[in-house]
């Protein structure tokens, strides 16, 4: 649902915000303001961990 609200860009936006040094509460506020996405900071951290783990596993497989 959140990704649909973010027009398919939620994962990339989350990665970009975190890479720029934003805190989880700031990321939650940004995603809510920009897309109406409501997510707890622990949920955002879990999503980020899953995304970065997937990226690391893909690099190892290549």
Helices and strands as residue ranges (DSSP letters): H 2-5, H 10-19, H 24-35, H 41-61
